[in-house]
Amino acid sequence: MSGLGQCLEDYLAVRRAVGFKLVRESYLLADFIGFMEREGATIVTTQLAIAWATQTKESMNWRADRLDAVRGFARYLQVFDPNTEVPPAGLLPRCSSRAMPYIYDDAEVAALLAAAQTIRSRLGRCTYATLIGLLAVTGMRVGEAIRLDRDDVDWEHAVLTVRTTKFGKSREVALHATAVAALAAYSRRRDELIPCRTSPSFFASQAGTRLQHSNVNHTYRYLVRAAGLQPASPRCRPRLHDFRHTFAVRTVLDWYRDGGDVAARLPLLSTYLGHVDPISTYWYLSGTPELLALASQRMQNRFGGGRS
């Protein structure tokens, strides 16, 4: 392990000891150190940090997040090496407007699954088709899905155990029988294609390792183009995270249609999605026309048809 690599391990250990998870920061900073090594650099500089943070085609906010990760690490390194430069805060601008959720319909999900079959590698084809299907039917965060290990799938009880969630708690996600069958088929195919892999991860890369978030996003952008999906607006573009929004909206639509008490059931959805409380879930309930129409009809049925 290089000197910077050891420093990174020490930095992560110190911060995790006081309660930080640093899941995203760990792989970002490992990538940054790899970038420095390819550049032949041994000292963190602002110029290097900006060059690395802006080499991605991701959003302005993602670039700023990348630079923020380096800033924290650089502050730690500067204690031991005064020559280390700490990039100033706010050096890369952020987009102040929040992205609007893109709600997928059945045809778009089918198009994405079909597009997955155009991926060159046989493992990639089944990996991304299964991953997209899992996100669509569970509303899991993509990070939770790619962190799944083989032991996290309870085949007998049709349950996934999601560990180390956004809020540091584990939860169980119930699966429909069709989802269990799809995961079982993927598991068999994965083991046929890479029988000797050592990684415990459920979803595997072509090298047999755990999928990386950045690579998954890159491939998903290709699938969106291949499927012919178009942005609904400059602020509403198809993203992997929008399967989570779609799942929440569709669940509430079903509750409205069956006449159930949506307010009473919302804590169930909040728990299933892994939110701390239902307040966090409301953001996912985007005002789709169908959802607004059903909510309006429910209101009219309860309080009357209008003013006289």
C-alpha positions in Angstrom: 0.0 0.0 0.0 1.3 3.5 -0.9 1.9 6.2 1.7 -1.2 8.1 0.6 -3.1 4.8 0.7 -2.1 4.2 4.3 -3.0 7.8 5.2 -6.4 7.3 3.7 -7.0 4.1 5.7 -6.0 6.0 8.9 -8.2 9.0 8.0 -11.2 6.8 7.4 -10.6 4.8 10.6 -10.4 8.0 12.7 -13.6 9.4 11.3 -15.5 6.1 11.5 -14.5 5.8 15.1 -16.5 8.9 15.9 -19.6 7.7 14.0 -19.2 8.6 10.3 -19.9 5.9 7.8 -18.0 7.5 4.8 -19.2 4.9 2.3 -19.2 7.3 -0.6 -16.0 9.2 0.6 -14.0 5.9 0.8 -14.4 5.0 -2.9 -14.1 8.6 -4.0 -10.9 9.2 -2.2 -9.5 5.8 -3.3 -10.1 7.0 -6.9 -8.5 10.3 -6.1 -5.4 8.6 -4.8 -5.2 6.5 -8.0 -5.5 9.7 -10.0 -2.6 11.2 -8.1 -0.5 8.1 -8.6 -1.1 8.2 -12.3 -0.1 11.8 -12.3 3.1 11.1 -10.4 2.0 13.4 -7.6 2.8 12.8 -3.9 1.3 16.0 -2.4 -2.4 17.1 -2.6 -2.8 20.4 -4.4 -5.8 22.5 -5.2 -5.0 22.2 -8.9 -4.9 18.4 -8.7 -8.1 18.2 -6.7 -10.0 20.3 -9.2 -8.6 18.3 -12.2 -9.9 15.1 -10.6 -13.2 16.5 -9.4 -14.1 17.9 -12.8 -13.1 15.0 -15.0 -16.5 13.4 -14.5 -19.5 14.3 -16.7 -21.8 14.1 -13.7 -23.8 17.1 -12.4 -22.4 20.3 -10.9 -23.4 19.1 -7.4 -21.6 15.7 -7.9 -18.4 17.5 -8.9 -18.7 19.7 -5.8 -19.2 16.7 -3.6 -16.1 15.1 -5.1 -14.1 18.2 -4.2 -15.6 18.3 -0.7 -14.4 14.8 -0.1 -10.8 15.8 -1.0 -11.1 18.9 1.2 -11.7 16.8 4.3 -8.9 14.4 3.5 -6.5 17.3 2.7 -7.2 19.0 6.1 -6.2 15.7 7.7 -3.0 15.4 5.6 -2.0 19.0 6.3 -1.5 18.2 10.0 1.3 15.9 8.9 2.5 17.7 5.8 2.2 21.5 5.8 2.8 21.5 2.0 -0.6 19.9 1.5 -3.1 22.4 0.0 -6.7 22.4 1.2 -9.1 23.5 -1.6 -11.2 26.5 -0.5 -14.8 25.8 0.3 -17.3 26.7 -2.5 -14.6 26.6 -5.2 -16.9 24.5 -7.5 -20.4 25.9 -7.7 -23.5 23.9 -6.9 -26.9 23.9 -8.6 -29.4 25.4 -6.2 -32.5 23.9 -7.7 -33.3 20.3 -6.7 -33.9 17.8 -9.5 -37.5 16.8 -10.1 -38.3 13.1 -9.9 -38.7 11.2 -13.1 -41.6 8.8 -12.7 -41.1 5.7 -14.9 -44.1 4.0 -16.6 -44.2 0.3 -17.4 -43.2 0.8 -21.0 -40.0 2.7 -20.0 -39.0 0.1 -17.5 -39.5 -2.6 -20.2 -37.4 -0.5 -22.6 -34.6 -0.2 -20.1 -34.6 -4.0 -19.5 -34.5 -4.5 -23.2 -31.6 -2.1 -23.5 -29.7 -4.0 -20.9 -29.5 -6.9 -23.4 -27.3 -4.7 -25.6 -24.5 -4.7 -23.0 -21.5 -6.5 -24.5 -20.6 -8.8 -21.6 -23.0 -11.7 -20.7 -22.6 -11.0 -17.0 -23.3 -7.3 -17.5 -26.5 -8.0 -19.4 -28.0 -10.1 -16.6 -26.5 -8.0 -13.8 -28.1 -4.7 -15.0 -31.4 -6.2 -16.0 -31.7 -7.8 -12.5 -30.5 -4.7 -10.8 -33.0 -2.4 -12.6 -35.8 -4.9 -11.9 -34.9 -5.0 -8.2 -34.9 -1.2 -7.9 -38.2 -1.0 -9.7 -40.0 -3.5 -7.5 -38.5 -2.6 -4.1 -37.7 1.2 -4.2 -34.3 0.4 -2.7 -31.5 3.0 -2.9 -29.0 1.9 -5.6 -26.2 2.0 -3.0 -28.1 -0.5 -0.8 -28.6 -2.8 -3.8 -24.9 -2.9 -4.8 -23.9 -3.4 -1.2 -26.0 -6.6 -0.9 -24.0 -9.7 -0.1 -25.1 -13.2 -1.1 -25.9 -14.0 2.6 -28.3 -11.0 2.7 -30.8 -12.9 0.5 -33.1 -15.1 2.6 -34.5 -17.5 -0.1 -36.8 -19.4 2.3 -38.6 -16.3 3.7 -38.3 -14.1 0.5 -36.6 -11.3 2.4 -33.6 -9.1 1.7 -31.6 -7.8 4.7 -30.4 -4.2 3.9 -27.4 -3.4 6.1 -25.6 -0.1 6.8 -28.4 2.1 5.4 -28.3 5.8 5.0 -29.3 6.3 8.6 -27.0 3.5 10.0 -29.8 1.0 10.6 -30.5 -2.3 9.0 -34.0 -3.3 7.7 -35.7 -6.2 6.0 -37.3 -5.8 2.5 -40.0 -8.3 1.6 -40.0 -9.7 -1.9 -42.7 -10.9 -4.2 -42.2 -14.5 -5.5 -41.4 -13.2 -9.0 -38.6 -11.1 -7.6 -37.2 -14.0 -5.7 -37.3 -16.1 -8.9 -35.5 -13.3 -10.8 -32.8 -13.0 -8.2 -32.3 -16.8 -8.0 -31.9 -17.0 -11.8 -29.3 -14.2 -11.7 -27.5 -15.9 -8.8 -27.2 -19.1 -10.9 -26.1 -17.3 -14.0 -23.5 -15.2 -12.1 -22.0 -18.3 -10.6 -21.8 -20.0 -13.9 -20.0 -17.1 -15.5 -17.6 -16.4 -12.6 -17.5 -19.6 -10.5 -14.2 -18.8 -8.6 -14.8 -15.3 -7.4 -14.0 -14.4 -3.8 -16.1 -11.3 -3.3 -19.3 -11.9 -1.2 -21.3 -9.3 -3.1 -24.5 -10.4 -4.7 -24.2 -8.2 -7.8 -20.9 -8.7 -9.5 -18.8 -6.8 -12.0 -17.1 -8.5 -14.9 -14.0 -8.9 -12.7 -16.0 -10.6 -10.0 -15.8 -7.7 -7.7 -18.5 -5.5 -6.1 -20.1 -3.0 -8.5 -18.9 0.6 -8.1 -21.5 3.4 -7.9 -19.8 5.5 -10.5 -19.6 2.7 -13.0 -23.3 1.8 -12.4 -24.3 5.4 -13.1 -22.1 5.5 -16.3 -23.7 2.3 -17.6 -27.2 3.5 -16.7 -26.8 6.7 -18.7 -25.9 4.4 -21.7 -29.1 2.4 -21.0 -31.2 5.5 -20.9 -29.9 6.6 -24.3 -30.3 3.1 -25.7 -33.9 2.8 -24.4 -34.7 6.2 -26.0 -35.8 7.8 -22.8 -35.9 11.6 -22.9 -35.8 14.2 -20.1 -39.2 15.6 -19.1 -37.6 18.9 -18.5 -34.1 20.3 -17.8 -34.6 19.5 -14.1 -36.4 16.1 -14.7 -34.1 13.5 -16.2 -34.2 9.7 -15.8 -31.9 8.7 -12.9 -31.5 5.5 -11.0 -32.7 7.1 -7.8 -36.0 7.9 -9.6 -37.0 4.2 -9.3 -37.4 4.9 -5.6 -39.7 7.9 -6.3 -41.7 5.7 -8.8 -42.1 2.9 -6.3 -43.4 5.3 -3.7 -45.9 7.0 -6.1 -47.2 3.7 -7.4 -47.7 2.3 -3.9 -49.8 5.3 -2.9 -51.7 5.2 -6.1 -52.7 1.6 -5.3 -53.8 2.6 -1.9 -56.0 5.3 -3.2 -57.5 2.9 -5.8 -58.3 0.3 -3.2 -60.0 2.8 -0.9 -57.5 2.4 1.9 -56.5 5.0 4.5 -53.4 6.5 2.9 -52.4 8.6 5.9 -52.5 5.5 8.2 -50.5 3.4 5.8 -47.8 5.9 5.0 -45.7 4.9 8.0 -45.6 1.4 6.6 -44.2 2.8 3.3 -41.7 5.0 5.2 -40.4 1.9 7.2 -40.1 -0.2 4.0 -38.1 2.6 2.3 -35.9 3.0 5.3 -36.9 6.5 6.2 -36.6 7.8 9.7 -40.2 9.1 9.7 -43.0 9.7 7.2 -42.0 13.3 6.7 -39.0 12.1 4.7 -41.3 10.0 2.5 -43.5 13.0 1.4 -40.7 14.2 -0.9 -41.0 11.0 -2.9 -44.7 11.5 -3.5 -44.4 13.7 -6.5 -47.6 15.4 -7.7 -48.2 13.2 -10.7 -51.5 14.0 -12.5 -53.1 10.6 -11.6 -52.1 10.9 -8.0 -53.4 14.4 -7.7 -56.7 13.4 -9.4 -57.2 10.5 -7.0 -56.3 12.7 -4.0 -58.7 15.4 -5.2 -61.5 12.8 -5.7 -60.9 11.4 -2.2 -61.2 15.0 -0.8 -64.4 15.7 -2.7 -66.0 12.4 -1.5 -65.2 13.2 2.1 -66.1 16.9 2.2 -68.7 17.2 -0.6 -68.7 18.2 -4.2 -68.0 21.9 -3.7 -69.6 25.2 -2.7 -73.1 26.1 -3.5 
